[in-house]
Amino acid sequence: MSDETPARQVPIVGYLELGDDPHLCASECTDCGARYFDRRNACANCGGTGFSQVRVAGAGVLKAYSVVHNAAPGIPVPFVSAIVETEDGTSVRSNVVGLDDPMAAELGMRVELTTYVCGTDDDGTECVAYGYASA
Amino acid sequence: MTRFARYPELDALDLASQACLDAFADGGVGIHDMDVLAAGSLFQPQGFGQRLQKQIGQTGIPVYNVTNACATGATAIRVAYLSIRAGEAQIGLAVGVEQMGKMGLLAGKSRSERKVFEPTGRYEAVTSIDGILGTETMPGVFAQAGTGYAYENEGVGFEQFARVAYKNHLHSTLNPLAQYQKEFSLEQIMGSPVQSYPNTTLMCCPTGDGAAAVVLVSGERLRSMPAEAQQRAVKISASVLTSDPWVESGQVQPDVNTLTRSAAAQAYEAAGVGPEDLDLVELHDCFATAELIHYDNLGLCEPGGAGDFIDSGAPFRDGRLPVNVSGGLISKGHPIGATGVANVYEISTHLRGEAGDRQIEGARVGLAHVIGLGSACGIHILEKAAA
């Protein structure tokens, strides 16, 4: 019976919102609009200290990438490391996922945010990561 | 400077001492002439400068221990430079050293599965994100900097990046101080194992050991020195250090461009020269992808024209503007703290006409550039002395 209970899930980073409609959430400077994914003390662009939480668009384009074949021990390779520019102009770092051949990644390709389980801890809690799939 | 190589039988004090004593002999000065010491190293434990004094001379002068990523050596030079500019010193010593051995990748943590997923740090990450949310390895980060340039500009691809490495390996065959002095064909470079595409192994700098040192002197003090010293002295026409200003994409990918462009603009302004006046450039080719984008960042090529620049042969030693005739970081090596001093050594040696087989004939003006992630960019423009 217990295996029908969905495992508890946690996002890999605080700025990934899970639920029925997974998306990224940024802290946006209320003065200049600069967006950040980390905990902020002030805005590195304008020095403002007011921030609001905003939803980041899921669709974007691949504007830089690398096919990584050598990484620290324990990290599966190859993988496609990516910088994505979302439709609302936010740069996001992640991987391109779902390609049969990593060399199929192309600059300018249209991508869409997706989520997947990337690990389970000793309590059975699942870690959910985000990546970008070809759109 | 010492040859860049691997010296398992020596320690960093041996390497730095050798570079300092060589610099003293070259300049006809000694430790008792020095008013200030700036000692740069990224990986040596704190207090390295004081330990170095205990080998080469404890004279009670101020020591500045300098760490500033891959710009550590250039920053050490600038600390001595600033002391002289401030009038606190007339003559100073800047040294950079590193003993890295075979460190391999310098960033990226191995992911041992955590027992319990608990949010930590400013991103509230529950596990190491390297390899899941992009890469933290240097070959990968700089690969992305290169592909980002290729996305914005025409005529840049795998072959253009590989050609940069071909050039620097070729150049290194003339430099007895280079860690590697071997030519590779373009096919060998493109066919060597991929580290992070488009950077193959032969497009990445090695880790290694080495040291370099320079003696800096005020114009006033120089005039009291022997004629030979005055003739061999090289003028520092610009010394600039910048950090990375805010850019939107810099939040997720280190921006190595904006601070280099800013440093270049400041350096050209201070020196009263432009890129067209340069006879040679030593720039920070930690990876082939990095060199290519710095052609544009330093204004060596037309805006957006870095691909054409390498394809035209311009940065080869017989081209219009030789770049990294030392072999660059890719082949000369990159013992991190020494790199920014070694670049100044290389330019100075050409301006003095003492570069032997690799001499760029008639060199009068040169530019030395380094960049460290985080980020810091150092540029020095050097000119042949008028004397």
Interface residues (C-beta under 8 A of the other chain):
Chain A: V10 P11 I12 V13 G14 Y15 A34 R35 Y36 F37 D38 R39 A44 N45 K63 A64 Y65 S66 V67 V68 H69 N70 A71 A72 P73 G74 I75 P76 V77 P78 F79 S81 A82 I83 E85 G89 T90 S91 V92 R93 S94 N95 M103 L107 G108 C118 G119 D121 D122 D123 T125 C127 A129 Y130 G131
Chain B: L105 G108 K109 S110 R111 S112 E113 R114 K115 V116 F117 P119 R122 Y123 E124 A125 V126 T127 I129 D130 G131 I132 L133 G134 T135 T137 P139 G140 V141 A143 Q144 A145 T147 G148 A150 Y151 P193 V194 Q195 S196 Y197 P198 N199 W246 E248 S249 Q251 V252 Q253
